[in-house]
Amino acid sequence: MKKYIYIFLTGLLVSSSSCNDEEFLNKKPTNILLDEDVWTSPNLVLSVLSNLYMRFPDFQSIEGWANYTEFDEAFASNAGDYGRHRNTDYGYGNWGLWDYGYIREINLFIQKCTAATALNSTVRDRFLAEARFIRAGIYFEHVKRMGGVPLITEPLTYDLSGDPSYLRHPRAKEHEVYDFVIKELEEIKATLPNELGSKSRATKGAALAMQARAALYAASIAKYGASTPEVSLPGGQVGIPANMAIGYYQTALKAAQEVMTLGYGLYMNKPDLGENFASIFYEKANNPEAIWVEDFALAGGRPHGFTIENQPRYQAEEQQGGRINPTLNLVQEFEKLDNTFAPLPINDASGNPILYSNPTDLFAGRDARLWGTVILPGTQFKNKEVDIWAGYMRPNGSIITSNNIGGRADVNGDGVTEQVVGFSGPIDGLEWTAQTGFYIRKYLDPDPGSGTIGTRSDVWWIRYRYAEVLLNAAEAAFELGQPDVAANYMNQVRARAGLTKPLTTADITFDRIVHERKVELAFEGHQLFDMKRWRLAHVVWNGSRMTVADLNANIGKAEKASTMPFGVWPYRYLTNPADPTKYDWVFRVVIPNPATNPDRFRLGNYYSQISDAIISNNPLLVRQPNQ
């Protein structure tokens, strides 16, 4: 007898029969549902589908902060996470995913919905296309972490015979999983609506954006995997043949160009270019850039605490925050407005500190995306200046500071104390202070109350957006020998950031491709998978200790090593030691003391470990290479 147990838990996640995103999030939870009740009601079917949407996994997400500090983009200013900067080697199990329970439920939804003849055929077809979109997405999430995985498209059912061997499936070849994802998205794109206002459900644009990204990943692995032949398996479960690269690049370019015809565009609603860039990630109204998002709602009881965890420590609404500290490594990647790369001008040619009138002057004349990605010393958040400075510096180089936020000391020996360190630090080793001299700006919610536990934030998490589509198209065009096409797409993204000197065909290099993604897509979950698909991860995070000279060398180069989190601390320079109200600003490069070891990405980290328990249950599975 065929056995199914298909139980929808009490408190099933939000749903709605409407395409409106807010209603989609705010619908009341549904109780336990029986099959005969579900598959005759579009509203109940959408409840089930909503549950599948809400469980979609992201490596980095707005519902957590720690993975943002996994690599060289940021330092974790949280005492419980200092170990991230003390363990040299990444674990082989890091970043893994193996969720066949979720896949089974998607397959079961497809099976049940296909048989639901009581539903209007147009409505049913859309539901089925959405479920296939989610399934393509979860297989994409698996393959980019694990390589080839078992491709199961039917809900497996145990017959209680005592022999489960027929349920065991071997790993597909890596390219077969990518081919499945690309084919599924191609087949469903015409069924999905082209609704630019629908951001949290699958649309034609979302399917094409995912297809372009997946094809680009497969193409990169096929091309750049040749540089690491040891990162492969003889059965093809890991590694993609080099002769498949061109076809995948062509698919990526075609899909991205099709997105360009649908009506999406770059968000350009605010005159201040830095604020405009920051607004992409929290302005939901009139935002043509977001394609597919995980949305949140205050009224519906589904907010998140990202702003609570990462707001500037000074004047924070909950007197906490500051956990993500972007690094100087990242900050210096934001190029100058003349399209050149250079370290921040901290010292002159003789090694003496350069004096500035304002702390923000150090960052002047750079890519506006810097200001929309990072909270810099001397800037504002929620109309309050962020108080980041490390102390007073005398002309002889001695420092007057405190180990307490906003600490005071006698500056000129007259017995009168002055504030000698910012209320947001930086203070070495003190969690939640700006230990690199920076806080994150991207995804912080500027609305009042968003930093309070009682309110929290409903800022969305953008999984796919139009600027990435342009960069995906640029990369694919470059790899296909079309640098003029690539330059056109890249220049659109760069012009929004104030980089008005167009890149020429001669400027389009692999280094440029890598750099542009690094600054445009920072903190959006791309860095790890970009470094893996280009086979750069073991080169960039090579386990070698770094000096300041290393930090400042080869900025803008794809293979630049970046293994330790650097910061830059502002000091008030006493031009007249007897008068602490008269000062300029100087800066020093630092490595936060909790960061004791460099990051090392081993060849065995390119594909996350399949655990012994999983292999014990399914001996057909082949282990990953180099582990």
N, C-alpha and C positions, 0 to 999 in steps of 0.2 A: 504494500500500500504506500502510495506516495505521501510523504510527510512534509508539511510546512509548519513552521512556527513563525508567524509574522506579527509581532506585537509592536504597536506604536505606544511608546511610553507616555504616561501621564505628563502633561506639561510639554507636549510636542511643540516645537518652536513655531514662531509666528507665521501667519499665512494671510492670503487674501485672494479673491478672485479678480481683483483689479490689477492693472499693470502699474499703477501708481506706486512709486517706491516707498513713500511714507506709509501708505496703507499696508503695503507688503510687509513692513516691519512692525506695524502697530496692531495687527490682528490678534485677537485673544487666543491663548493656547487652546489646543484641542485635546480632549481626553482620549482614552484608549479607543481605537477604531477597529471595527471588524470589516473584513473584505467587502461584504455585500453593501456596507454603508458607504465605503470610500469611493468605489469605482463607478458610481452613478452620479456623483456630485462634483462639479468642477471646483467648487470651493474647498471640499475636503481633499481632493487630489492635489490641489495647490498647497494645502497644508503639509502633505507628505513631501512634495517637491521642495517646499521652503526649508524643511528639515534637512534635506540633502544639500541645499545651497549653504546653509549656515554651518555645516560641518566641513566645508571645503578647507583643506589645510594650506597654510602659508609658512615658509621658513621664518621670515621676519613678518611681524604684523603689528598693528596698532594696539592689539590687546596684550602685548608684552613688550618689554624694552631690551632685555638682556642680549638677545641675539644681534642687536645692532652693534654691539661692542665686541663681537666675535673676532673681527679682523682689524685692519688698520684704519678704518673710518672713524672709530671712536674708542674712548677709554671708559671703563665702567666705574663711575664714581659712587660706588656702593660697596661697603666693607665686605658683604657676603659674596661679592663677585670679583674681588681682587685676584682670586685664583685664576681667572681667565688670562691674566697677564703674568702668571708665574709658572704655568705649565708649558714647557717648550713644545711638546708634540700634541697635535690634535688627535683625539681618539678615532679609531677606525669606525666606530659606530656613530660618530657625530653626523647629524643632519639626515639620518636614515628615515625611511618610511616604508611600512609594510602593512597596509590596511585593507585586507581582503574582506573584512566584515562590511566595510563601507561599500566596496565594489559590489559585493553580493546584494546589498540592499538596492543599489542603483540598478543592477541587472533585474532584480525582482520587480522593481517599479516599472521598468521597460516592458517586462513580460506581462504584468497585470494591466498596464495601461493599454498595451497593444490589443488586449482582449476586451477592453472596456467599450463595447459597442453602444452602450447607453449614452456615452458622451458624444457631443457634437464632433464631427470628424475634424473640423478645422481646429477646435480647441484641443482635441486629443493629439493631433499631429504636432501642435506647438509644444504641448507637455512632453511628448516623446523626444522632440528635437532638443528641448532643454535638458532632459535627463541624459541624452547622448553627449551633449556639450559638457555636462558635469563629469560624465565618465571619461570623455577624452581628456578633460583637464586633470582628473586624478591619475590617469595613466601617464600623462606628461609629468606630473609631479613625481611619480615613481621613477620614471626612466631617467630623469635628470639627476636623481640621487643615486639610484641603484643600478642603472644600466638596464639590460633586458630583464624583464620579469614575466611570470606566467600571464598570458593573455586569456582572460576568462570573460566571456560575454554572455553567459547564461547563468542563472542562479543554481549553483550546485546543491544537490539534495542528498543527504545520507540515507541509505536504505535500511539501516539498522542490521545489516548482515554480519557485522563484526569484521568486515574487510573494507577499510576505507581507501585502499590503494587506487581505486578508479577515480578518486577525487584529486589525486596528485597530478600536477602538471609541471613539466619542465620549464625552465626559463626560455622565453623567446629571444631571438637575436635582438640586439639593441636597435638596429635599424627597423626591425619589424614592429617594434612598439611605436617608434616615431611614425612609421608608415600608417599604422592604425590610427593614431591621433590625427594625422593630416587628412586621411581619407574620411574619417568620421566627420570632421569639421567641414570638408568639402561637400559632403552629402547633405548636411543639415542647414547650410548657410541660407539656402533659398527659402526654407520653411520658417526660419526665425524672422521676426519682424525687424525692419530697419527703423527702430524707435530711438532717436537720439536722447529722448528724455528718460528712457528706461535704463538705469545704470546698474541696478543690482540683480537683474535677470539677464539671461542670455539673449543676445540680439545678433543680427547678421554681422554688425561691426565687431562684437566681442568674439564671434567665431573666427572671423578673418584675422583679427589681431592675434588670437592664440595660435592660429595656423602659421602666421608669419613668424612668430617667435619660435615655435616648435621646429619649423623647417630650418630656421637660422641656426638653432642649436645643433640639429643633426648635421647640417653642412659644416659647421665649425669643427665638430668632432671628427668628421670624415677627413677634413683638410689638415687640421693641426694635430690630430691624433698620430699622424705619421712621425711627429717629433718625439713621441713617447711610445714606441712599439711595445714596450714591456707592459703598458697599461692596456691590455687586451686579453682576450681568451680565445683559444683556437676554435671554439664553436660559435663565435660571434656574439656571445651574450654580453660582452664588453668590447667596444670598438666598432667602428663603421668603416667599410672599405673606402679608400680615398677616391675611387672613381665615381662615387655617388655624390660627391660634394657639389658639383655644378648643378645637378638636377634639384638638389635641395635649395641651393641659393636662388635658382630661378623660381621655385615655388614660393620662397619667402618674399622675393621682390614682387611677384604677381599679387600675392595676398595683401601685402602692405599697400600696393598701389590701388587695389580695389577698395580698401578702407578709405583712401583719399577721395573717393568719388561719392561717399555716403553723406557728407555734410558735417563731419567733425572738423575741429580746428584747434589752433593754439589759443589758450586763455590769454587775453590781452585786455583786461577790463580796468586796470588801474595805471595811472601815469608813472608812479614810482616803480621802477623795474624790479627792485628787490622785493618790495611788498607785493607786486603783481605775482612774482614767482611763488612766494609763500602762500598767496591766496588760492592758488590752484588746488591746494590740499585741504582747504577748509570752506571754500565758497561753493555751495551746492547749486545755487541759482545761477542761471545763465552761464553755465560752465560747459563749453563745447568740447573740452579736452578729455574729460573722463569718459571712458568707454565701458569698463566693467569694474564695479567696486563692491566691497563689503560695506554695507551701510549700517548705521547705528541711529538710534532715536532716543531722545530723553523721555518723551511722554510714554513711549511704549515699553519702558523698563529695560532697554538694551543700550545703555551708555558704556563708556570705557574710561579707564583712568590714566591714559597716556599723558595727559597734561599734568595731572597730579604728580606723576612720577618724574616728570622731566622739566617742569617749569623752573625758571631761575629761583634759586634758594632765597634770595633777598625779596622780601615782601610777597612771598608766595602765599596763596590763599590758605594753604594747609601747613605752612612752614616746613615743607619738605619738597623734594624734587631734585633736579640737577643730576640725575643718574647718568644720562648720556652726555658725555663730553666729546664733541668732535675733536679730531686731532689736527695738529699743524701739518701732518702728512697730507691730509685731505685739503685743508685750507690753501696750501700753496699750489695745489693743482688748478685752482681757479686762475686762469691766465690774465694777463694784462690786456687792456682794450686794444692794443696794437697787434694782438694775436701772438705775442711772445710769452715765454715762460721765464720766471725768475723767482728766487726766494724772496720772502719779505725783507725789505731793506732795514735791518735792525742795527747793523754796525757799518761804519764807513770803511774805506779801504785800509785804514790803519788799525782797524779793530776796535775803534772807539764807538760808544753808543751814539746813535743818531737821535737828536732831540726833536720831539713832536709837540705841537700845541694841544692836540686832542688825541685821545687814544685811537679814534677811528681813522686818523690820518694815515696810519700804517697800512691800511687796507684800501686806500683810495686808488681809483683808476683801474679797478679789477672787474671782472665778470660779475654782473649784478646777481647772478644765481648764488654767489657766496652769501649775500645779505639775506636771501630768502631761504637759505639752507642752514645757516649757522647764526647764533646770537653772538655778536662780537662785543668786546669791551667798549663801553661808552654808548651802546645803542639802547633802544627801548623795547620793552614788551609790556603790553597792556597799559601803555601810556606812562610807564615808569622806567627810569633809567636803570639799567642792569649794573649793579655796583661790583665790578670785577677789577680789582687791582691788588697787587701783592705786598705793597709796602712803600716806604720812602727809601730812596737811594741818595746817599751823600756823594759829592764829587769824587771822594776817594774810593767809591765802590761799596762802602759798608751799607748794610741794610737795617732799617728799623721796621719791624713788623710784629705780628702777634699770632699765636696759635688758635685764636678764637675769632669767629666771624665778627666783623665790625670792631675788633679789639682796639684798645687804646694804649698809648705809651707817650712818654715825655720825649718830644722830638728835638727840642733845642736846649734842653737842660735848665729850663726855667721853672720846673715843677708842675707845669700845666700839661695835662694829657690831651692828645689829639687822636682821632681815629687814624689807625695806621695800616688797616687792611680792609678790603671790601667786605660787605655783608654777604656777598656770594663767593668770597675767597678771591683768588685761589689759596688754599692752605693744604700743603702736602699731606696726603694720607687722611684728610678729613672728608668723609663721605658727603655727597650732595653739593659740595662746593665745586667750582669750575677748575678742576685740577689741571686741565690743559689750557685754561684761559678762555674756554668757549663752552656754550651750551647749544643744544640742538634747537633749530627754529622750525624745520620742516615738520608738519603735522601737529604742532602745538596750536591749541584753540585759543584765540584772543578774546572770546566772549567772557564777560563777568560770570563768575561762579563755576567756570569749566575746570578750575583747579581745586574745587572743593569736593570732599568725599560725598556730601549730600546731593550734589548736582552732577558732577562729572561732565563728560564731553560726548557729543555725537558726531565729531569729525569722522569722515569716512576713510577707509583704507582703499586706495586706488590700485587695482591689480593691473589694469591696462589703460594707457592713456595715449593720446595722439602723438605727443612728442616722441615717445618710444617707437611708435609706428614709423615715423619719419627716420629715426636713427636706424631702425631695423632695415628699412629700405636702402638707406645710405650704405650700410655695411654690405648688404647683399649686392648692391650695384658695384661697389668697390671691388668685391671679390670676383665679379663677373667682368671686370675690365671696363667699367663705365664710370670713371672718376668724375666726369662732368655731371652725371646724374646724381652721384653721391654728394658732390659739392652743393648742388641745388637744395637737396633735402637738409643737409647739415646747416647750411646758411640760414634757412628758415628758423631753425631752433635757436641758433646763435644770435640772430638779429634781435629776437625778443629779449635776450640777456644783455643787450647793449653793445654787442660785438658787431659793429656795423661795417667793419672792413671785411668784405667777403673773402672766404677761402677760395683759392683758385684750384684748377685741376691738379696742378703740381703740389698743392698743399695736402691733398688727400692721400694719406698714408695709413698703414695699420696703426701706427702710434696715435694718429689723430682719431681714428675710429675708437680706439680703446679709451683715450682721454675724454672724448665727448660724452661717452656713456658714464664715465666715472663721475663727472661733475653734474650732468643733467639728472642722473638717476640715483644719486647717492641716497642711502637710507630707504630704498624702495625694494629691497630684496633681490637685487640683480648681481651684486658684486661677486658672491661666491660662485654662482653658476656661470657668470661670464668668465671668471678666471679658470674655471674647470673646463669649459668648452674650448677655450683658446689654448689649453694646456700650459697656462702661465702660473697656476697656483703654486707649484713647487718652486718656481723661479722667483716670484714676488715674495712669498713667505718661506724663505729658504733656511731659516733658523740661525742666520748670522746676526751677531750684535751690530748695532748701528752707531755711528757718530753723527755729529751735526753736519760734518762735511758730506757724509753719505746722504743725509736727509736733503741737503741742498743741491745735490748732483742729479743730473739726468731727469729733472722735472719734466713731465709730459711724455716720458718714454714708457712704452708698454711693459718692458722687462725690468723696470726700476724696482729694486728690492725695497720692501717696506714692512719691517718685522717688529717694530717697537713704536709705542704711541708717544709722539712728541707733542709738546705744548709750547705756548709763548706767554710769559707773564708780564703784565704792565706794571711799571713802578712810577711813582711820582718823584721826579728828579729835582732835588733841592738846589736851585740855582743860587739861593741865599739861605744857607743853613740856619740862620737866625730867624727866618720868617717862613714857616711851613705853608703860608698861603700863596707863596710864590714858587711855582714849580712848572716844569715841562714833563713830558712823558718819555720814558725809555722802556726797552723791552729786553727780556732774556729768554733764550730757548731752554726748555727743561724736558726731562722725562719724569713723570710722576713716580715717586719712590715705590709705590706698590707694584709698578711694572718692572719686574726683575729679570724676566727671561724673554727672548725673542720668539716669535711665532715660527713654527716649522710645520709645513704641509708636506707630508710624505707621498710618494707615488701611490701608496695604498689608500690614501684619503680621497682619490678621485672618485671612487665608488664606495658608498657606505656599506658597512659590513652586514651580511645576512647572518643573523644570530645562530648559534648552535641549536637553540630550541626550535627554530624554524626549519633548519636543515634536518634535525632529528625527526620532525613530523613529516618532512617531505625529502627523502634522500635523493630525489631526482634533481634537486637544485645544485648548481655548481657554485662553489665558493668564489669570492672576488679575488682578483689577482693582487699580489704583493702584500698579503695580510697573513 
